[in-house]
Amino acid sequence: MKTDRILFWAAKEGGPGFAIAKPLDGEAATVGNGSMIALSADTPEQVDNAYQKALELGGSDEGSPSVRDSGFYVAYFRDLDGNKVCLFCAGT
């Protein structure tokens, strides 16, 4: 769903979703301190591709794709507003 105020994405109807919106009160948006969005991928290649696209579009690296101690394949970046985003694939 997309309007002039919000962009909402979900992998399937009724499943988990993700939204980016202009604040309803009209005030400036601010970066959450200590908050992070984590997005699941089906394969490590999807993590790699999304991470690379984020950097190509101006995002900044917060941790390049690799298998972490948890056994998850993970990458981190910050979007253009400074929000931290995690991309991960379980069971690698």
PyMOL Python script that loads the backbone (N, CA, C, O; Angstrom):
from pymol import cmd

cmd.read_pdbstr("""\
ATOM      1  N   MET A   1       0.848  -1.169   0.000  1.00  0.00           N
ATOM      2  CA  MET A   1       0.000   0.000   0.000  1.00  0.00           C
ATOM      3  C   MET A   1       0.894   1.232   0.000  1.00  0.00           C
ATOM      4  O   MET A   1       1.908   1.277   0.697  1.00  0.00           O
ATOM      5  N   LYS A   2       0.512   2.215  -0.778  1.00  0.00           N
ATOM      6  CA  LYS A   2       1.296   3.447  -0.844  1.00  0.00           C
ATOM      7  C   LYS A   2       0.356   4.636  -0.952  1.00  0.00           C
ATOM      8  O   LYS A   2      -0.565   4.645  -1.770  1.00  0.00           O
ATOM      9  N   THR A   3       0.602   5.650  -0.107  1.00  0.00           N
ATOM     10  CA  THR A   3      -0.118   6.916  -0.197  1.00  0.00           C
ATOM     11  C   THR A   3       0.920   8.030  -0.161  1.00  0.00           C
ATOM     12  O   THR A   3       2.120   7.756  -0.177  1.00  0.00           O
ATOM     13  N   ASP A   4       0.482   9.266  -0.113  1.00  0.00           N
ATOM     14  CA  ASP A   4       1.441  10.367  -0.028  1.00  0.00           C
ATOM     15  C   ASP A   4       2.081  10.452   1.353  1.00  0.00           C
ATOM     16  O   ASP A   4       3.061  11.178   1.521  1.00  0.00           O
ATOM     17  N   ARG A   5       1.555   9.727   2.355  1.00  0.00           N
ATOM     18  CA  ARG A   5       2.100   9.758   3.704  1.00  0.00           C
ATOM     19  C   ARG A   5       2.757   8.467   4.159  1.00  0.00           C
ATOM     20  O   ARG A   5       3.590   8.491   5.065  1.00  0.00           O
ATOM     21  N   ILE A   6       2.401   7.333   3.549  1.00  0.00           N
ATOM     22  CA  ILE A   6       2.883   6.048   4.066  1.00  0.00           C
ATOM     23  C   ILE A   6       3.180   5.056   2.936  1.00  0.00           C
ATOM     24  O   ILE A   6       2.518   5.050   1.898  1.00  0.00           O
ATOM     25  N   LEU A   7       4.181   4.232   3.169  1.00  0.00           N
ATOM     26  CA  LEU A   7       4.495   3.100   2.295  1.00  0.00           C
ATOM     27  C   LEU A   7       4.498   1.871   3.189  1.00  0.00           C
ATOM     28  O   LEU A   7       5.261   1.799   4.152  1.00  0.00           O
ATOM     29  N   PHE A   8       3.641   0.900   2.870  1.00  0.00           N
ATOM     30  CA  PHE A   8       3.515  -0.307   3.669  1.00  0.00           C
ATOM     31  C   PHE A   8       3.825  -1.505   2.795  1.00  0.00           C
ATOM     32  O   PHE A   8       3.336  -1.598   1.670  1.00  0.00           O
ATOM     33  N   TRP A   9       4.649  -2.437   3.312  1.00  0.00           N
ATOM     34  CA  TRP A   9       5.038  -3.638   2.571  1.00  0.00           C
ATOM     35  C   TRP A   9       4.812  -4.857   3.441  1.00  0.00           C
ATOM     36  O   TRP A   9       5.079  -4.841   4.642  1.00  0.00           O
ATOM     37  N   ALA A  10       4.314  -5.916   2.814  1.00  0.00           N
ATOM     38  CA  ALA A  10       4.179  -7.208   3.491  1.00  0.00           C
ATOM     39  C   ALA A  10       4.462  -8.304   2.477  1.00  0.00           C
ATOM     40  O   ALA A  10       4.093  -8.182   1.308  1.00  0.00           O
ATOM     41  N   ALA A  11       5.114  -9.373   2.916  1.00  0.00           N
ATOM     42  CA  ALA A  11       5.441 -10.481   2.024  1.00  0.00           C
ATOM     43  C   ALA A  11       4.179 -11.204   1.564  1.00  0.00           C
ATOM     44  O   ALA A  11       4.106 -11.685   0.433  1.00  0.00           O
ATOM     45  N   LYS A  12       3.186 -11.277   2.449  1.00  0.00           N
ATOM     46  CA  LYS A  12       1.912 -11.898   2.092  1.00  0.00           C
ATOM     47  C   LYS A  12       0.817 -11.291   2.947  1.00  0.00           C
ATOM     48  O   LYS A  12       1.070 -10.824   4.058  1.00  0.00           O
ATOM     49  N   GLU A  13      -0.382 -11.302   2.433  1.00  0.00           N
ATOM     50  CA  GLU A  13      -1.511 -10.756   3.169  1.00  0.00           C
ATOM     51  C   GLU A  13      -1.677 -11.478   4.498  1.00  0.00           C
ATOM     52  O   GLU A  13      -1.701 -12.708   4.547  1.00  0.00           O
ATOM     53  N   GLY A  14      -1.790 -10.719   5.560  1.00  0.00           N
ATOM     54  CA  GLY A  14      -1.935 -11.297   6.884  1.00  0.00           C
ATOM     55  C   GLY A  14      -0.619 -11.626   7.571  1.00  0.00           C
ATOM     56  O   GLY A  14      -0.609 -11.998   8.745  1.00  0.00           O
ATOM     57  N   GLY A  15       0.505 -11.491   6.845  1.00  0.00           N
ATOM     58  CA  GLY A  15       1.814 -11.770   7.429  1.00  0.00           C
ATOM     59  C   GLY A  15       2.421 -10.520   8.035  1.00  0.00           C
ATOM     60  O   GLY A  15       1.799  -9.458   8.027  1.00  0.00           O
ATOM     61  N   PRO A  16       3.634 -10.640   8.563  1.00  0.00           N
ATOM     62  CA  PRO A  16       4.317  -9.474   9.120  1.00  0.00           C
ATOM     63  C   PRO A  16       4.491  -8.399   8.064  1.00  0.00           C
ATOM     64  O   PRO A  16       4.626  -8.700   6.878  1.00  0.00           O
ATOM     65  N   GLY A  17       4.487  -7.163   8.490  1.00  0.00           N
ATOM     66  CA  GLY A  17       4.623  -6.051   7.562  1.00  0.00           C
ATOM     67  C   GLY A  17       5.629  -5.031   8.048  1.00  0.00           C
ATOM     68  O   GLY A  17       6.157  -5.119   9.157  1.00  0.00           O
ATOM     69  N   PHE A  18       5.877  -4.070   7.195  1.00  0.00           N
ATOM     70  CA  PHE A  18       6.839  -3.006   7.457  1.00  0.00           C
ATOM     71  C   PHE A  18       6.270  -1.737   6.849  1.00  0.00           C
ATOM     72  O   PHE A  18       5.812  -1.748   5.707  1.00  0.00           O
ATOM     73  N   ALA A  19       6.292  -0.648   7.596  1.00  0.00           N
ATOM     74  CA  ALA A  19       5.758   0.614   7.092  1.00  0.00           C
ATOM     75  C   ALA A  19       6.726   1.753   7.368  1.00  0.00           C
ATOM     76  O   ALA A  19       7.398   1.781   8.399  1.00  0.00           O
ATOM     77  N   ILE A  20       6.785   2.681   6.441  1.00  0.00           N
ATOM     78  CA  ILE A  20       7.526   3.924   6.616  1.00  0.00           C
ATOM     79  C   ILE A  20       6.505   5.030   6.379  1.00  0.00           C
ATOM     80  O   ILE A  20       5.811   5.041   5.363  1.00  0.00           O
ATOM     81  N   ALA A  21       6.421   5.961   7.330  1.00  0.00           N
ATOM     82  CA  ALA A  21       5.399   6.985   7.221  1.00  0.00           C
ATOM     83  C   ALA A  21       5.907   8.345   7.679  1.00  0.00           C
ATOM     84  O   ALA A  21       6.814   8.439   8.506  1.00  0.00           O
ATOM     85  N   LYS A  22       5.310   9.388   7.132  1.00  0.00           N
ATOM     86  CA  LYS A  22       5.520  10.728   7.660  1.00  0.00           C
ATOM     87  C   LYS A  22       4.703  10.794   8.948  1.00  0.00           C
ATOM     88  O   LYS A  22       3.578  10.296   8.981  1.00  0.00           O
ATOM     89  N   PRO A  23       5.244  11.401  10.016  1.00  0.00           N
ATOM     90  CA  PRO A  23       4.496  11.467  11.270  1.00  0.00           C
ATOM     91  C   PRO A  23       3.122  12.108  11.081  1.00  0.00           C
ATOM     92  O   PRO A  23       2.982  13.108  10.377  1.00  0.00           O
ATOM     93  N   LEU A  24       2.120  11.523  11.715  1.00  0.00           N
ATOM     94  CA  LEU A  24       0.746  11.986  11.609  1.00  0.00           C
ATOM     95  C   LEU A  24       0.587  13.413  12.121  1.00  0.00           C
ATOM     96  O   LEU A  24      -0.261  14.161  11.634  1.00  0.00           O
ATOM     97  N   ASP A  25       1.417  13.795  13.123  1.00  0.00           N
ATOM     98  CA  ASP A  25       1.293  15.137  13.697  1.00  0.00           C
ATOM     99  C   ASP A  25       1.941  16.226  12.844  1.00  0.00           C
ATOM    100  O   ASP A  25       1.877  17.404  13.193  1.00  0.00           O
ATOM    101  N   GLY A  26       2.568  15.839  11.720  1.00  0.00           N
ATOM    102  CA  GLY A  26       3.182  16.815  10.829  1.00  0.00           C
ATOM    103  C   GLY A  26       4.558  17.283  11.268  1.00  0.00           C
ATOM    104  O   GLY A  26       5.208  18.043  10.550  1.00  0.00           O
ATOM    105  N   GLU A  27       5.012  16.846  12.431  1.00  0.00           N
ATOM    106  CA  GLU A  27       6.341  17.215  12.910  1.00  0.00           C
ATOM    107  C   GLU A  27       7.402  16.402  12.174  1.00  0.00           C
ATOM    108  O   GLU A  27       7.092  15.407  11.519  1.00  0.00           O
ATOM    109  N   ALA A  28       8.655  16.836  12.289  1.00  0.00           N
ATOM    110  CA  ALA A  28       9.758  16.132  11.635  1.00  0.00           C
ATOM    111  C   ALA A  28       9.956  14.745  12.247  1.00  0.00           C
ATOM    112  O   ALA A  28       9.844  14.564  13.460  1.00  0.00           O
ATOM    113  N   ALA A  29      10.246  13.793  11.404  1.00  0.00           N
ATOM    114  CA  ALA A  29      10.577  12.446  11.874  1.00  0.00           C
ATOM    115  C   ALA A  29      11.963  12.478  12.504  1.00  0.00           C
ATOM    116  O   ALA A  29      12.820  13.258  12.088  1.00  0.00           O
ATOM    117  N   THR A  30      12.186  11.631  13.506  1.00  0.00           N
ATOM    118  CA  THR A  30      13.495  11.528  14.141  1.00  0.00           C
ATOM    119  C   THR A  30      13.919  10.065  14.179  1.00  0.00           C
ATOM    120  O   THR A  30      13.083   9.162  14.148  1.00  0.00           O
ATOM    121  N   VAL A  31      15.201   9.848  14.244  1.00  0.00           N
ATOM    122  CA  VAL A  31      15.756   8.502  14.293  1.00  0.00           C
ATOM    123  C   VAL A  31      15.597   7.953  15.705  1.00  0.00           C
ATOM    124  O   VAL A  31      15.923   8.628  16.682  1.00  0.00           O
ATOM    125  N   GLY A  32      15.101   6.740  15.806  1.00  0.00           N
ATOM    126  CA  GLY A  32      14.967   6.098  17.112  1.00  0.00           C
ATOM    127  C   GLY A  32      16.332   5.753  17.669  1.00  0.00           C
ATOM    128  O   GLY A  32      17.181   5.232  16.947  1.00  0.00           O
ATOM    129  N   ASN A  33      16.552   6.031  18.920  1.00  0.00           N
ATOM    130  CA  ASN A  33      17.807   5.705  19.579  1.00  0.00           C
ATOM    131  C   ASN A  33      17.698   4.305  20.150  1.00  0.00           C
ATOM    132  O   ASN A  33      16.876   4.058  21.032  1.00  0.00           O
ATOM    133  N   GLY A  34      18.520   3.383  19.655  1.00  0.00           N
ATOM    134  CA  GLY A  34      18.487   2.016  20.139  1.00  0.00           C
ATOM    135  C   GLY A  34      17.436   1.157  19.457  1.00  0.00           C
ATOM    136  O   GLY A  34      17.157   0.046  19.908  1.00  0.00           O
ATOM    137  N   SER A  35      16.855   1.656  18.383  1.00  0.00           N
ATOM    138  CA  SER A  35      15.863   0.850  17.661  1.00  0.00           C
ATOM    139  C   SER A  35      16.456   0.336  16.358  1.00  0.00           C
ATOM    140  O   SER A  35      17.376   0.932  15.797  1.00  0.00           O
ATOM    141  N   MET A  36      15.919  -0.771  15.891  1.00  0.00           N
ATOM    142  CA  MET A  36      16.398  -1.373  14.652  1.00  0.00           C
ATOM    143  C   MET A  36      15.260  -2.187  14.043  1.00  0.00           C
ATOM    144  O   MET A  36      14.478  -2.812  14.759  1.00  0.00           O
ATOM    145  N   ILE A  37      15.180  -2.171  12.743  1.00  0.00           N
ATOM    146  CA  ILE A  37      14.235  -3.004  12.011  1.00  0.00           C
ATOM    147  C   ILE A  37      15.012  -4.209  11.492  1.00  0.00           C
ATOM    148  O   ILE A  37      16.111  -4.045  10.962  1.00  0.00           O
ATOM    149  N   ALA A  38      14.466  -5.413  11.634  1.00  0.00           N
ATOM    150  CA  ALA A  38      15.096  -6.627  11.108  1.00  0.00           C
ATOM    151  C   ALA A  38      14.170  -7.245  10.074  1.00  0.00           C
ATOM    152  O   ALA A  38      12.994  -7.489  10.342  1.00  0.00           O
ATOM    153  N   LEU A  39      14.718  -7.495   8.887  1.00  0.00           N
ATOM    154  CA  LEU A  39      13.956  -8.061   7.777  1.00  0.00           C
ATOM    155  C   LEU A  39      14.516  -9.431   7.417  1.00  0.00           C
ATOM    156  O   LEU A  39      15.719  -9.581   7.204  1.00  0.00           O
ATOM    157  N   SER A  40      13.654 -10.413   7.351  1.00  0.00           N
ATOM    158  CA  SER A  40      14.048 -11.785   7.047  1.00  0.00           C
ATOM    159  C   SER A  40      14.153 -12.002   5.545  1.00  0.00           C
ATOM    160  O   SER A  40      13.347 -11.479   4.776  1.00  0.00           O
ATOM    161  N   ALA A  41      15.137 -12.766   5.138  1.00  0.00           N
ATOM    162  CA  ALA A  41      15.315 -13.173   3.747  1.00  0.00           C
ATOM    163  C   ALA A  41      15.300 -14.695   3.682  1.00  0.00           C
ATOM    164  O   ALA A  41      15.550 -15.373   4.678  1.00  0.00           O
ATOM    165  N   ASP A  42      15.007 -15.217   2.506  1.00  0.00           N
ATOM    166  CA  ASP A  42      14.976 -16.669   2.337  1.00  0.00           C
ATOM    167  C   ASP A  42      16.358 -17.272   2.113  1.00  0.00           C
ATOM    168  O   ASP A  42      16.597 -18.428   2.460  1.00  0.00           O
ATOM    169  N   THR A  43      17.276 -16.482   1.527  1.00  0.00           N
ATOM    170  CA  THR A  43      18.601 -16.996   1.188  1.00  0.00           C
ATOM    171  C   THR A  43      19.681 -15.957   1.517  1.00  0.00           C
ATOM    172  O   THR A  43      19.383 -14.765   1.601  1.00  0.00           O
ATOM    173  N   PRO A  44      20.912 -16.390   1.700  1.00  0.00           N
ATOM    174  CA  PRO A  44      22.010 -15.438   1.878  1.00  0.00           C
ATOM    175  C   PRO A  44      22.159 -14.505   0.666  1.00  0.00           C
ATOM    176  O   PRO A  44      22.559 -13.351   0.821  1.00  0.00           O
ATOM    177  N   GLU A  45      21.844 -14.992  -0.516  1.00  0.00           N
ATOM    178  CA  GLU A  45      21.952 -14.159  -1.717  1.00  0.00           C
ATOM    179  C   GLU A  45      20.982 -12.986  -1.655  1.00  0.00           C
ATOM    180  O   GLU A  45      21.305 -11.890  -2.114  1.00  0.00           O
ATOM    181  N   GLN A  46      19.802 -13.206  -1.094  1.00  0.00           N
ATOM    182  CA  GLN A  46      18.846 -12.114  -0.939  1.00  0.00           C
ATOM    183  C   GLN A  46      19.376 -11.072   0.048  1.00  0.00           C
ATOM    184  O   GLN A  46      19.200  -9.871  -0.160  1.00  0.00           O
ATOM    185  N   VAL A  47      20.022 -11.530   1.116  1.00  0.00           N
ATOM    186  CA  VAL A  47      20.653 -10.606   2.066  1.00  0.00           C
ATOM    187  C   VAL A  47      21.708  -9.785   1.344  1.00  0.00           C
ATOM    188  O   VAL A  47      21.731  -8.560   1.463  1.00  0.00           O
ATOM    189  N   ASP A  48      22.583 -10.450   0.597  1.00  0.00           N
ATOM    190  CA  ASP A  48      23.648  -9.760  -0.143  1.00  0.00           C
ATOM    191  C   ASP A  48      23.079  -8.723  -1.100  1.00  0.00           C
ATOM    192  O   ASP A  48      23.541  -7.582  -1.136  1.00  0.00           O
ATOM    193  N   ASN A  49      22.078  -9.120  -1.874  1.00  0.00           N
ATOM    194  CA  ASN A  49      21.502  -8.228  -2.888  1.00  0.00           C
ATOM    195  C   ASN A  49      20.840  -7.007  -2.259  1.00  0.00           C
ATOM    196  O   ASN A  49      21.030  -5.886  -2.730  1.00  0.00           O
ATOM    197  N   ALA A  50      20.063  -7.221  -1.196  1.00  0.00           N
ATOM    198  CA  ALA A  50      19.388  -6.100  -0.543  1.00  0.00           C
ATOM    199  C   ALA A  50      20.393  -5.162   0.123  1.00  0.00           C
ATOM    200  O   ALA A  50      20.238  -3.941   0.075  1.00  0.00           O
ATOM    201  N   TYR A  51      21.415  -5.734   0.740  1.00  0.00           N
ATOM    202  CA  TYR A  51      22.463  -4.932   1.378  1.00  0.00           C
ATOM    203  C   TYR A  51      23.185  -4.073   0.333  1.00  0.00           C
ATOM    204  O   TYR A  51      23.375  -2.874   0.536  1.00  0.00           O
ATOM    205  N   GLN A  52      23.580  -4.686  -0.773  1.00  0.00           N
ATOM    206  CA  GLN A  52      24.269  -3.943  -1.833  1.00  0.00           C
ATOM    207  C   GLN A  52      23.387  -2.840  -2.410  1.00  0.00           C
ATOM    208  O   GLN A  52      23.865  -1.739  -2.684  1.00  0.00           O
ATOM    209  N   LYS A  53      22.097  -3.133  -2.595  1.00  0.00           N
ATOM    210  CA  LYS A  53      21.170  -2.127  -3.119  1.00  0.00           C
ATOM    211  C   LYS A  53      21.041  -0.970  -2.139  1.00  0.00           C
ATOM    212  O   LYS A  53      21.007   0.190  -2.550  1.00  0.00           O
ATOM    213  N   ALA A  54      20.969  -1.274  -0.847  1.00  0.00           N
ATOM    214  CA  ALA A  54      20.887  -0.213   0.162  1.00  0.00           C
ATOM    215  C   ALA A  54      22.099   0.707   0.081  1.00  0.00           C
ATOM    216  O   ALA A  54      21.952   1.927   0.147  1.00  0.00           O
ATOM    217  N   LEU A  55      23.286   0.140  -0.061  1.00  0.00           N
ATOM    218  CA  LEU A  55      24.496   0.960  -0.161  1.00  0.00           C
ATOM    219  C   LEU A  55      24.522   1.750  -1.458  1.00  0.00           C
ATOM    220  O   LEU A  55      24.924   2.914  -1.467  1.00  0.00           O
ATOM    221  N   GLU A  56      24.092   1.125  -2.568  1.00  0.00           N
ATOM    222  CA  GLU A  56      24.034   1.826  -3.857  1.00  0.00           C
ATOM    223  C   GLU A  56      23.110   3.041  -3.797  1.00  0.00           C
ATOM    224  O   GLU A  56      23.355   4.051  -4.456  1.00  0.00           O
ATOM    225  N   LEU A  57      22.050   2.933  -3.003  1.00  0.00           N
ATOM    226  CA  LEU A  57      21.064   4.005  -2.901  1.00  0.00           C
ATOM    227  C   LEU A  57      21.420   5.047  -1.846  1.00  0.00           C
ATOM    228  O   LEU A  57      20.630   5.950  -1.570  1.00  0.00           O
ATOM    229  N   GLY A  58      22.614   4.922  -1.253  1.00  0.00           N
ATOM    230  CA  GLY A  58      23.084   5.939  -0.320  1.00  0.00           C
ATOM    231  C   GLY A  58      23.093   5.541   1.139  1.00  0.00           C
ATOM    232  O   GLY A  58      23.464   6.348   1.992  1.00  0.00           O
ATOM    233  N   GLY A  59      22.693   4.315   1.452  1.00  0.00           N
ATOM    234  CA  GLY A  59      22.770   3.838   2.830  1.00  0.00           C
ATOM    235  C   GLY A  59      24.215   3.662   3.252  1.00  0.00           C
ATOM    236  O   GLY A  59      25.113   3.634   2.409  1.00  0.00           O
ATOM    237  N   SER A  60      24.445   3.545   4.541  1.00  0.00           N
ATOM    238  CA  SER A  60      25.816   3.371   5.039  1.00  0.00           C
ATOM    239  C   SER A  60      25.971   2.022   5.725  1.00  0.00           C
ATOM    240  O   SER A  60      25.042   1.511   6.350  1.00  0.00           O
ATOM    241  N   ASP A  61      27.163   1.462   5.593  1.00  0.00           N
ATOM    242  CA  ASP A  61      27.482   0.145   6.153  1.00  0.00           C
ATOM    243  C   ASP A  61      27.510   0.186   7.673  1.00  0.00           C
ATOM    244  O   ASP A  61      28.106   1.080   8.274  1.00  0.00           O
ATOM    245  N   GLU A  62      26.858  -0.791   8.284  1.00  0.00           N
ATOM    246  CA  GLU A  62      26.916  -0.983   9.742  1.00  0.00           C
ATOM    247  C   GLU A  62      27.363  -2.396  10.070  1.00  0.00           C
ATOM    248  O   GLU A  62      27.381  -2.783  11.239  1.00  0.00           O
ATOM    249  N   GLY A  63      27.725  -3.172   9.057  1.00  0.00           N
ATOM    250  CA  GLY A  63      28.170  -4.548   9.256  1.00  0.00           C
ATOM    251  C   GLY A  63      27.912  -5.355   7.995  1.00  0.00           C
ATOM    252  O   GLY A  63      26.769  -5.698   7.694  1.00  0.00           O
ATOM    253  N   SER A  64      28.964  -5.655   7.263  1.00  0.00           N
ATOM    254  CA  SER A  64      28.811  -6.349   5.981  1.00  0.00           C
ATOM    255  C   SER A  64      28.285  -7.773   6.183  1.00  0.00           C
ATOM    256  O   SER A  64      28.422  -8.342   7.267  1.00  0.00           O
ATOM    257  N   PRO A  65      27.682  -8.346   5.135  1.00  0.00           N
ATOM    258  CA  PRO A  65      27.088  -9.681   5.242  1.00  0.00           C
ATOM    259  C   PRO A  65      28.093 -10.749   5.659  1.00  0.00           C
ATOM    260  O   PRO A  65      29.182 -10.856   5.095  1.00  0.00           O
ATOM    261  N   SER A  66      27.701 -11.538   6.662  1.00  0.00           N
ATOM    262  CA  SER A  66      28.512 -12.664   7.105  1.00  0.00           C
ATOM    263  C   SER A  66      27.695 -13.525   8.063  1.00  0.00           C
ATOM    264  O   SER A  66      26.637 -13.116   8.540  1.00  0.00           O
ATOM    265  N   VAL A  67      28.206 -14.724   8.335  1.00  0.00           N
ATOM    266  CA  VAL A  67      27.585 -15.591   9.333  1.00  0.00           C
ATOM    267  C   VAL A  67      28.054 -15.103  10.698  1.00  0.00           C
ATOM    268  O   VAL A  67      29.256 -14.999  10.946  1.00  0.00           O
ATOM    269  N   ARG A  68      27.114 -14.805  11.574  1.00  0.00           N
ATOM    270  CA  ARG A  68      27.436 -14.335  12.919  1.00  0.00           C
ATOM    271  C   ARG A  68      27.445 -15.523  13.875  1.00  0.00           C
ATOM    272  O   ARG A  68      27.073 -16.638  13.506  1.00  0.00           O
ATOM    273  N   ASP A  69      27.872 -15.269  15.103  1.00  0.00           N
ATOM    274  CA  ASP A  69      27.959 -16.309  16.128  1.00  0.00           C
ATOM    275  C   ASP A  69      26.649 -17.055  16.323  1.00  0.00           C
ATOM    276  O   ASP A  69      26.644 -18.223  16.711  1.00  0.00           O
ATOM    277  N   SER A  70      25.542 -16.380  16.054  1.00  0.00           N
ATOM    278  CA  SER A  70      24.224 -16.974  16.232  1.00  0.00           C
ATOM    279  C   SER A  70      23.906 -18.026  15.171  1.00  0.00           C
ATOM    280  O   SER A  70      22.935 -18.771  15.304  1.00  0.00           O
ATOM    281  N   GLY A  71      24.732 -18.088  14.108  1.00  0.00           N
ATOM    282  CA  GLY A  71      24.459 -18.998  13.009  1.00  0.00           C
ATOM    283  C   GLY A  71      23.597 -18.373  11.932  1.00  0.00           C
ATOM    284  O   GLY A  71      23.323 -19.001  10.909  1.00  0.00           O
ATOM    285  N   PHE A  72      23.170 -17.149  12.153  1.00  0.00           N
ATOM    286  CA  PHE A  72      22.389 -16.417  11.164  1.00  0.00           C
ATOM    287  C   PHE A  72      23.338 -15.730  10.188  1.00  0.00           C
ATOM    288  O   PHE A  72      24.426 -15.301  10.571  1.00  0.00           O
ATOM    289  N   TYR A  73      22.925 -15.627   8.934  1.00  0.00           N
ATOM    290  CA  TYR A  73      23.644 -14.833   7.943  1.00  0.00           C
ATOM    291  C   TYR A  73      23.033 -13.439   8.014  1.00  0.00           C
ATOM    292  O   TYR A  73      21.840 -13.271   7.761  1.00  0.00           O
ATOM    293  N   VAL A  74      23.841 -12.438   8.357  1.00  0.00           N
ATOM    294  CA  VAL A  74      23.324 -11.130   8.717  1.00  0.00           C
ATOM    295  C   VAL A  74      24.116 -10.005   8.059  1.00  0.00           C
ATOM    296  O   VAL A  74      25.324 -10.122   7.850  1.00  0.00           O
ATOM    297  N   ALA A  75      23.426  -8.917   7.737  1.00  0.00           N
ATOM    298  CA  ALA A  75      24.057  -7.677   7.288  1.00  0.00           C
ATOM    299  C   ALA A  75      23.313  -6.515   7.943  1.00  0.00           C
ATOM    300  O   ALA A  75      22.119  -6.617   8.226  1.00  0.00           O
ATOM    301  N   TYR A  76      24.018  -5.419   8.179  1.00  0.00           N
ATOM    302  CA  TYR A  76      23.423  -4.236   8.786  1.00  0.00           C
ATOM    303  C   TYR A  76      23.759  -3.008   7.947  1.00  0.00           C
ATOM    304  O   TYR A  76      24.862  -2.891   7.414  1.00  0.00           O
ATOM    305  N   PHE A  77      22.794  -2.091   7.835  1.00  0.00           N
ATOM    306  CA  PHE A  77      23.058  -0.805   7.205  1.00  0.00           C
ATOM    307  C   PHE A  77      22.189   0.262   7.853  1.00  0.00           C
ATOM    308  O   PHE A  77      21.238  -0.047   8.571  1.00  0.00           O
ATOM    309  N   ARG A  78      22.521   1.511   7.594  1.00  0.00           N
ATOM    310  CA  ARG A  78      21.678   2.638   8.004  1.00  0.00           C
ATOM    311  C   ARG A  78      21.092   3.264   6.744  1.00  0.00           C
ATOM    312  O   ARG A  78      21.778   3.442   5.738  1.00  0.00           O
ATOM    313  N   ASP A  79      19.806   3.592   6.827  1.00  0.00           N
ATOM    314  CA  ASP A  79      19.159   4.234   5.690  1.00  0.00           C
ATOM    315  C   ASP A  79      19.547   5.710   5.643  1.00  0.00           C
ATOM    316  O   ASP A  79      20.338   6.170   6.465  1.00  0.00           O
ATOM    317  N   LEU A  80      19.000   6.442   4.696  1.00  0.00           N
ATOM    318  CA  LEU A  80      19.379   7.839   4.508  1.00  0.00           C
ATOM    319  C   LEU A  80      18.998   8.729   5.690  1.00  0.00           C
ATOM    320  O   LEU A  80      19.552   9.817   5.845  1.00  0.00           O
ATOM    321  N   ASP A  81      18.064   8.281   6.521  1.00  0.00           N
ATOM    322  CA  ASP A  81      17.681   9.036   7.706  1.00  0.00           C
ATOM    323  C   ASP A  81      18.425   8.592   8.950  1.00  0.00           C
ATOM    324  O   ASP A  81      18.223   9.158  10.024  1.00  0.00           O
ATOM    325  N   GLY A  82      19.288   7.581   8.824  1.00  0.00           N
ATOM    326  CA  GLY A  82      20.067   7.096   9.954  1.00  0.00           C
ATOM    327  C   GLY A  82      19.457   5.935  10.706  1.00  0.00           C
ATOM    328  O   GLY A  82      20.021   5.489  11.706  1.00  0.00           O
ATOM    329  N   ASN A  83      18.308   5.428  10.249  1.00  0.00           N
ATOM    330  CA  ASN A  83      17.698   4.271  10.894  1.00  0.00           C
ATOM    331  C   ASN A  83      18.529   3.024  10.626  1.00  0.00           C
ATOM    332  O   ASN A  83      18.998   2.822   9.506  1.00  0.00           O
ATOM    333  N   LYS A  84      18.716   2.185  11.640  1.00  0.00           N
ATOM    334  CA  LYS A  84      19.478   0.948  11.486  1.00  0.00           C
ATOM    335  C   LYS A  84      18.567  -0.171  11.022  1.00  0.00           C
ATOM    336  O   LYS A  84      17.481  -0.375  11.565  1.00  0.00           O
ATOM    337  N   VAL A  85      19.029  -0.899   9.998  1.00  0.00           N
ATOM    338  CA  VAL A  85      18.263  -1.999   9.419  1.00  0.00           C
ATOM    339  C   VAL A  85      19.134  -3.245   9.416  1.00  0.00           C
ATOM    340  O   VAL A  85      20.309  -3.194   9.052  1.00  0.00           O
ATOM    341  N   CYS A  86      18.549  -4.362   9.822  1.00  0.00           N
ATOM    342  CA  CYS A  86      19.216  -5.656   9.807  1.00  0.00           C
ATOM    343  C   CYS A  86      18.543  -6.529   8.751  1.00  0.00           C
ATOM    344  O   CYS A  86      17.316  -6.605   8.688  1.00  0.00           O
ATOM    345  N   LEU A  87      19.341  -7.174   7.938  1.00  0.00           N
ATOM    346  CA  LEU A  87      18.859  -8.162   6.967  1.00  0.00           C
ATOM    347  C   LEU A  87      19.412  -9.507   7.415  1.00  0.00           C
ATOM    348  O   LEU A  87      20.607  -9.615   7.693  1.00  0.00           O
ATOM    349  N   PHE A  88      18.577 -10.530   7.491  1.00  0.00           N
ATOM    350  CA  PHE A  88      19.092 -11.804   7.987  1.00  0.00           C
ATOM    351  C   PHE A  88      18.435 -12.993   7.307  1.00  0.00           C
ATOM    352  O   PHE A  88      17.319 -12.911   6.794  1.00  0.00           O
ATOM    353  N   CYS A  89      19.168 -14.106   7.320  1.00  0.00           N
ATOM    354  CA  CYS A  89      18.691 -15.374   6.828  1.00  0.00           C
ATOM    355  C   CYS A  89      19.012 -16.403   7.902  1.00  0.00           C
ATOM    356  O   CYS A  89      20.167 -16.557   8.297  1.00  0.00           O
ATOM    357  N   ALA A  90      17.990 -17.104   8.371  1.00  0.00           N
ATOM    358  CA  ALA A  90      18.180 -18.109   9.418  1.00  0.00           C
ATOM    359  C   ALA A  90      18.577 -19.441   8.803  1.00  0.00           C
ATOM    360  O   ALA A  90      18.283 -19.718   7.641  1.00  0.00           O
ATOM    361  N   GLY A  91      19.245 -20.255   9.600  1.00  0.00           N
ATOM    362  CA  GLY A  91      19.543 -21.614   9.190  1.00  0.00           C
ATOM    363  C   GLY A  91      20.559 -21.765   8.089  1.00  0.00           C
ATOM    364  O   GLY A  91      20.432 -22.655   7.249  1.00  0.00           O
ATOM    365  N   THR A  92      21.569 -20.914   8.073  1.00  0.00           N
ATOM    366  CA  THR A  92      22.596 -21.021   7.021  1.00  0.00           C
ATOM    367  C   THR A  92      23.676 -21.993   7.435  1.00  0.00           C
ATOM    368  O   THR A  92      24.626 -22.217   6.684  1.00  0.00           O
TER     369      THR A  92
END
""", "prot")
cmd.dss("prot")
cmd.show_as("cartoon", "prot")
cmd.util.cbc("prot")
cmd.orient("prot")
